[in-house]
Amino acid sequence: MITRMKLYALLSVLMATFVISGCLILTGTFVIDLKIDRTEVATGSEFRYFDADLSKEQAWNDHKDNIKYVDNVGFQLWVTNNGSSPVTGELFASNLDTVYTDTTGVRENAIPILSGLILPAGKTYVDWPTSLRYVTNVPSMRRMVEGGKFKVYALTSTLPFNITIDSATVIVTITAGS
């Protein structure tokens, strides 16, 4: 009983010291899963695109003002290659206000964020760990994610674009704290 009281007293003194000195640091890592429904994917003539708005997620809203670091950005994708041959899939990102109308505009101006993903004919599921192998330009992507809103463009190595994005989830892990 006396040992427990000494422990509580010591913890109280330490906490008081941290609070008084302003050194109380509370941090945590949070995962934000932004699911993009098939109905949210817009059709361009040569690609598909969707808006990633992290403010739709409560975890983002709870921590957006005290983000210390964007740890990782990845994706889960459910796609269907409607063609008979494999194609290479790519994702690009830009600010939310910019809308490109052709692949040249996307490739020249947007940031490549995923490349080299081979999509065989038929349905493919890409899980988050697998997507990390294909993610590129991580520092640029982190800066974009810190803004909370960005546009994602899905392109393929060949035209016509014959892919259906059945569902997509942008997965962001952040470290936040006071």
C-alpha positions as CSV (number, residue, x, y, z in Angstrom):
1,M,0.0,0.0,0.0
2,I,2.8,2.4,0.9
3,T,4.7,1.5,-2.3
4,R,1.6,2.3,-4.4
5,M,1.2,5.7,-2.6
6,K,4.9,6.5,-3.3
7,L,4.3,5.6,-7.0
8,Y,1.3,7.8,-7.2
9,A,3.1,10.7,-5.5
10,L,6.1,10.3,-7.9
11,L,3.8,10.3,-10.9
12,S,1.9,13.3,-9.7
13,V,5.2,15.3,-9.1
14,L,6.4,14.3,-12.6
15,M,3.1,15.3,-14.3
16,A,3.0,18.6,-12.4
17,T,6.6,19.3,-13.4
18,F,5.8,18.7,-17.1
19,V,2.6,20.8,-17.0
20,I,4.2,23.7,-15.2
21,S,7.2,23.7,-17.5
22,G,5.0,23.4,-20.6
23,C,6.8,20.3,-21.7
24,L,3.8,18.0,-21.7
25,I,3.9,16.4,-25.2
26,L,1.0,14.3,-26.3
27,T,1.4,12.7,-29.7
28,G,-0.1,9.8,-31.5
29,T,-0.3,8.2,-34.8
30,F,-3.6,8.2,-36.6
31,V,-4.8,6.4,-39.7
32,I,-7.3,8.2,-42.0
33,D,-9.1,6.0,-44.5
34,L,-10.9,8.1,-47.2
35,K,-13.1,5.8,-49.2
36,I,-13.9,6.9,-52.7
37,D,-17.1,5.3,-54.0
38,R,-17.4,4.4,-57.7
39,T,-20.0,7.1,-58.1
40,E,-17.4,9.7,-57.1
41,V,-15.1,8.8,-59.9
42,A,-15.4,11.2,-62.9
43,T,-14.8,10.1,-66.4
44,G,-12.4,11.9,-68.7
45,S,-11.9,10.9,-72.3
46,E,-8.5,9.4,-71.6
47,F,-8.5,8.8,-67.8
48,R,-10.6,8.8,-64.6
49,Y,-10.2,11.1,-61.7
50,F,-11.6,11.8,-58.2
51,D,-11.3,14.4,-55.5
52,A,-9.6,13.3,-52.3
53,D,-11.1,15.5,-49.5
54,L,-9.7,14.4,-46.2
55,S,-12.0,16.8,-44.3
56,K,-14.8,14.2,-44.8
57,E,-13.0,12.1,-42.2
58,Q,-13.4,12.9,-38.5
59,A,-9.9,11.8,-37.6
60,W,-8.5,14.4,-40.0
61,N,-10.7,17.1,-38.6
62,D,-9.7,16.2,-35.0
63,H,-6.0,16.5,-35.8
64,K,-5.5,18.7,-38.8
65,D,-4.3,21.7,-36.7
66,N,-1.6,19.7,-34.9
67,I,-0.2,17.5,-37.6
68,K,3.5,16.9,-36.9
69,Y,4.3,14.7,-39.8
70,V,2.5,12.8,-42.6
71,D,4.1,9.4,-42.1
72,N,2.8,7.5,-45.1
73,V,0.3,7.7,-48.0
74,G,-1.0,4.6,-49.7
75,F,-4.1,3.3,-51.5
76,Q,-6.4,0.4,-51.7
77,L,-7.8,-0.1,-55.2
78,W,-10.4,-2.3,-56.7
79,V,-10.1,-2.0,-60.5
80,T,-11.3,-3.9,-63.5
81,N,-9.2,-4.0,-66.7
82,N,-12.0,-4.4,-69.3
83,G,-9.4,-5.1,-72.0
84,S,-7.9,-8.4,-73.0
85,S,-4.2,-7.4,-72.4
86,P,-2.4,-6.2,-69.2
87,V,-1.8,-2.4,-68.9
88,T,0.3,-0.4,-66.6
89,G,-1.6,1.8,-64.2
90,E,-0.5,5.2,-62.9
91,L,-1.8,7.7,-60.5
92,F,-1.1,11.5,-60.5
93,A,-2.2,14.2,-58.1
94,S,-2.8,17.9,-58.4
95,N,-4.4,20.6,-56.3
96,L,-8.2,20.4,-56.1
97,D,-8.8,23.5,-58.2
98,T,-7.0,22.2,-61.3
99,V,-8.9,19.9,-63.7
100,Y,-6.9,18.5,-66.7
101,T,-8.7,17.5,-69.8
102,D,-6.1,15.2,-71.4
103,T,-3.3,12.9,-70.5
104,T,-0.7,15.3,-71.8
105,G,-1.9,18.0,-69.3
106,V,-1.8,15.4,-66.4
107,R,1.6,14.0,-67.3
108,E,3.2,17.5,-67.7
109,N,1.6,19.2,-64.7
110,A,0.4,16.8,-62.1
111,I,2.7,14.9,-59.6
112,P,3.1,11.2,-60.3
113,I,2.2,9.4,-57.1
114,L,2.0,5.8,-58.2
115,S,3.6,4.1,-61.2
116,G,4.5,0.7,-62.6
117,L,1.3,-1.1,-61.4
118,I,0.6,-3.9,-63.8
119,L,-3.2,-4.6,-64.2
120,P,-4.0,-7.9,-65.9
121,A,-7.3,-8.4,-67.7
122,G,-10.2,-8.7,-65.3
123,K,-10.5,-7.6,-61.7
124,T,-7.6,-6.7,-59.5
125,Y,-7.4,-5.7,-55.9
126,V,-4.4,-3.7,-54.7
127,D,-4.0,-3.6,-50.9
128,W,-2.3,-0.9,-49.0
129,P,1.1,-2.7,-48.4
130,T,1.3,-3.5,-52.1
131,S,0.5,0.1,-53.1
132,L,3.5,1.3,-51.1
133,R,5.8,-0.5,-53.5
134,Y,4.5,1.7,-56.3
135,V,4.1,5.0,-54.6
136,T,6.5,7.7,-55.9
137,N,7.3,11.3,-55.0
138,V,6.5,10.8,-51.3
139,P,7.8,14.3,-50.2
140,S,5.5,16.0,-52.7
141,M,2.6,13.8,-51.8
142,R,3.1,14.5,-48.1
143,R,2.9,18.3,-48.8
144,M,-0.3,17.8,-50.8
145,V,-1.9,15.7,-48.1
146,E,-1.1,18.3,-45.5
147,G,-3.5,20.6,-47.4
148,G,-6.2,18.1,-46.9
149,K,-7.7,18.2,-50.5
150,F,-6.3,17.1,-53.8
151,K,-7.4,15.6,-57.1
152,V,-6.2,12.1,-58.1
153,Y,-6.0,11.1,-61.8
154,A,-5.8,7.4,-62.9
155,L,-4.1,6.8,-66.2
156,T,-2.9,3.7,-68.1
157,S,0.2,3.2,-70.2
158,T,-2.0,2.7,-73.3
159,L,-5.1,4.2,-74.8
160,P,-8.0,3.8,-74.9
161,F,-8.5,3.9,-71.2
162,N,-10.4,0.7,-70.5
163,I,-10.3,0.5,-66.7
164,T,-13.2,0.7,-64.3
165,I,-12.3,2.0,-60.8
166,D,-14.7,-0.1,-58.8
167,S,-13.5,1.5,-55.5
168,A,-10.6,3.3,-54.1
169,T,-9.4,4.3,-50.6
170,V,-6.7,6.8,-49.9
171,I,-5.0,5.7,-46.6
172,V,-2.9,8.4,-44.8
173,T,-1.1,7.9,-41.5
174,I,-0.2,11.0,-39.6
175,T,1.6,11.8,-36.4
176,A,-0.2,14.6,-34.5
177,G,0.3,16.1,-31.1
178,S,0.4,19.2,-29.1
